Amino acid sequence: MNALALALVNKCVETQDPNLDLGFCGLRDEDFNEGGELDLIVRNCTHIKYLILSNFWNEWDENLNDYKQRKSYNYNNAAHKVNTFSIIPVCFLKLSNLTSLICAGHFYN
């Protein structure tokens, strides 16, 4: 079980924050096995609008009129563990208010 991810999701549920950043949690496909602890708690996050799974990504900046590199707020947490997914976890399909999913980025930083 991923303690950092679990703590972040629990805090999101408690505060009802519409943003959840799980970048740099070292997450793998198996962390979201159906019926597992992380899978079950993420299903309770129906309030989430913005979900970050990437460690780094590019985002359009209107002020710059160009792309700006972004990184997860979790960058400074324990050893910068990189997320590696091959599929989007099924529990994310339950996030009915989700409007933005950041799940791709480059891996060389």
MOCOR-V470771 format. One record per backbone hydrogen bond with DSSP energy under -1.0 kcal/mol. NH is the residue of the N-H (numbers start at 0). CO is the residue of the C=O. E is the energy in kcal/mol with one decimal. If there is no record, write none. Layout:
NH;CO;E
NH;CO;E
//
This chain:
5;1;-2.3
6;2;-2.4
7;3;-2.4
8;4;-2.6
9;5;-2.5
10;6;-2.3
11;7;-2.0
12;8;-2.4
13;9;-2.4
14;10;-2.7
15;11;-1.6
19;49;-2.7
21;51;-3.2
25;80;-1.3
30;27;-1.6
31;28;-1.9
32;29;-1.2
35;32;-2.5
39;35;-2.6
40;36;-2.0
41;37;-2.3
42;38;-1.5
43;40;-1.2
44;41;-2.1
47;44;-1.9
48;17;-3.1
49;17;-2.5
50;99;-2.7
51;19;-2.9
52;101;-3.4
53;101;-1.3
56;69;-2.0
58;67;-2.3
60;65;-2.7
64;60;-1.8
65;60;-1.4
67;58;-2.7
69;56;-3.4
71;54;-2.6
74;71;-1.5
76;73;-1.9
79;76;-2.0
83;26;-2.8
91;88;-1.5
92;89;-2.0
93;90;-1.4
94;91;-1.3
95;93;-1.8
97;94;-1.7
98;48;-2.7
99;48;-2.3
101;50;-2.9
//
